[in-house]
Amino acid sequence: MIRPLYSHARSLDSIGALLGVPAETAETAETGGAEVEILGMTNVSSEIHEGDLFLAFPGAKNHGARFVQEAKLLGARAVLTDTEGAPLVTDLPTLVVDDPRKAAGDISSWFYGEPMRDMYSAGITGTNGKTTTTTLLHQIWTLAGREGGLVGTVETRIGRDVIASKRTTPESAELQSLVATMRERHVRNLAMEVSSHAIALKRMRGAHFNSIGFSNLTQDHLDFHGSMEEYFLTKSSLFTFEFADRAFINIDDAYGAKLAASTSLPVIRLSRSDPKADWTYVSVHPHLNGQDVCLRGPGGVLLEGTLALHGEFNLDNALMAIAIAFDSGIDLVDLGALLPRLSGAQGRLERIDVGQPFSAFVDYAHSPDSVTRVLATCKALTKGKVIAVLGCGGDRDSSKRPLMGAAIFQGADVAIFTSDNPRSEDPLHILNQMTAGLDIKSPNCIISDRTEAINHAASIAQPGDVVVVLGKGHESGQDIKGVITPFDDRIVLAGAIEART
């Protein structure tokens, strides 16, 4: 957990007062009623620093309060928890609230002085496109000479410092500490991915964005949300004045159009082709090196340039990033000059080139819609065959597996079904669900071992073909039965190509 150097000490009594917890709740015989000074906070017991408030949340398998002794040994001075966790705390001052996650968001933002309000902050949510859009936005700010922060699936950036991310959206205390550190280092622009899990689990409590963007909504995470309607309601709950000042919404997406019509926020509408949208494309000319584009923005402003990214989905991502960058004060002339220098995110239709006579890409696509979109983009790049490799993750939404299987079967000339991160599940069981109802005949095939599947794809590629490995993107490990072994599709694919010669 990244922490600011400057002290943000607060008394435990003042934290209790903010939460409406009686002062006596924060007292024990051990402290004798003396004032307890809190220097920081975290919900991870192993990351406790001396003087921290330990945030003991209820979890899926264990209650955080079970780790209080570890937290105390590392220097925790007090605990925030609920009525279930309170009996597990016997020797530290304890603040007991009904919803500790909600309370943690409120106090974290207050504790660090609401750091998000001291910079231009943009949050991006939706099923697909979050990582690329935030990466493009961060790249624009950096190339324009602004210090930028980035919080997302692949990495966290504080200016030019890069830290690997543990999850798409951090817990509230970690997030506010991170943004406070950015503020301390004079970062004045923040691009951040916001996952639906983060919204549902109240990690966004206390956060506030200048701009909140909605990319699209397609089937994913239904193991968590239960239905598309609940998934949409979770996303849309972010589009209120509590969390943002204005909304940038892709109205080409049906859920986006619904959100634009229902949110109370001022809406900037984005569309690839609707002339009534605030931001749209006047013309798009794809070619091997990207796409020549002309965009129209508010007031009829025009922006022309070359976008070094492929695919219609990247037109959506770029339009969102450009619109928000313009809103943040980046000059239109500068934006036009920067377009060819934008490279997108790691593992998102990332080209693998070791001198082979065919194109090769790795992409993070792991939903039916994203698989369909990526394969359509690959089709447009070649007159040859599209050879695709895809698996589905274990212990995740199983209802999308046959849909993803159908997407690769229909979208690729050669579909190779393999393993992703099987986790605790049997890889063959996952593959059976992926291929249910499909008539798998040569050249299509099922190869459970992912390395063998990628090697096979590279071995059969002919000049002019496209090989694309889907599902894991930037990930550097494979989870099998709880054991994570090093595995990077980009490295494996490059090695498979080199092995041909």
Secondary structure as GFF3:
##gff-version 3
##sequence-region A 1 501
A	DSSP	beta_strand	10	11	.	.	.	ID=ss1
A	DSSP	alpha_helix	12	19	.	.	.	ID=ss2
A	DSSP	three_ten_helix	23	26	.	.	.	ID=ss3
A	DSSP	beta_strand	37	38	.	.	.	ID=ss4
A	DSSP	beta_strand	40	42	.	.	.	ID=ss5
A	DSSP	three_ten_helix	45	47	.	.	.	ID=ss6
A	DSSP	beta_strand	52	55	.	.	.	ID=ss7
A	DSSP	three_ten_helix	64	67	.	.	.	ID=ss8
A	DSSP	alpha_helix	68	73	.	.	.	ID=ss9
A	DSSP	beta_strand	78	81	.	.	.	ID=ss10
A	DSSP	three_ten_helix	86	88	.	.	.	ID=ss11
A	DSSP	beta_strand	94	96	.	.	.	ID=ss12
A	DSSP	alpha_helix	100	111	.	.	.	ID=ss13
A	DSSP	three_ten_helix	115	118	.	.	.	ID=ss14
A	DSSP	beta_strand	120	125	.	.	.	ID=ss15
A	DSSP	alpha_helix	130	143	.	.	.	ID=ss16
A	DSSP	beta_strand	148	151	.	.	.	ID=ss17
A	DSSP	beta_strand	155	158	.	.	.	ID=ss18
A	DSSP	beta_strand	161	164	.	.	.	ID=ss19
A	DSSP	alpha_helix	172	184	.	.	.	ID=ss20
A	DSSP	beta_strand	189	193	.	.	.	ID=ss21
A	DSSP	alpha_helix	196	200	.	.	.	ID=ss22
A	DSSP	beta_strand	209	214	.	.	.	ID=ss23
A	DSSP	alpha_helix	222	225	.	.	.	ID=ss24
A	DSSP	alpha_helix	228	236	.	.	.	ID=ss25
A	DSSP	beta_strand	244	250	.	.	.	ID=ss26
A	DSSP	alpha_helix	254	262	.	.	.	ID=ss27
A	DSSP	beta_strand	267	271	.	.	.	ID=ss28
A	DSSP	beta_strand	279	287	.	.	.	ID=ss29
A	DSSP	beta_strand	290	296	.	.	.	ID=ss30
A	DSSP	three_ten_helix	298	300	.	.	.	ID=ss31
A	DSSP	beta_strand	302	307	.	.	.	ID=ss32
A	DSSP	alpha_helix	312	327	.	.	.	ID=ss33
A	DSSP	alpha_helix	332	338	.	.	.	ID=ss34
A	DSSP	three_ten_helix	339	341	.	.	.	ID=ss35
A	DSSP	beta_strand	350	351	.	.	.	ID=ss36
A	DSSP	beta_strand	359	363	.	.	.	ID=ss37
A	DSSP	alpha_helix	368	380	.	.	.	ID=ss38
A	DSSP	beta_strand	386	390	.	.	.	ID=ss39
A	DSSP	three_ten_helix	398	400	.	.	.	ID=ss40
A	DSSP	alpha_helix	401	411	.	.	.	ID=ss41
A	DSSP	beta_strand	414	417	.	.	.	ID=ss42
A	DSSP	alpha_helix	427	434	.	.	.	ID=ss43
A	DSSP	beta_strand	445	446	.	.	.	ID=ss44
A	DSSP	alpha_helix	450	460	.	.	.	ID=ss45
A	DSSP	beta_strand	466	470	.	.	.	ID=ss46
A	DSSP	beta_strand	477	480	.	.	.	ID=ss47
A	DSSP	beta_strand	483	486	.	.	.	ID=ss48
A	DSSP	alpha_helix	489	498	.	.	.	ID=ss49
###
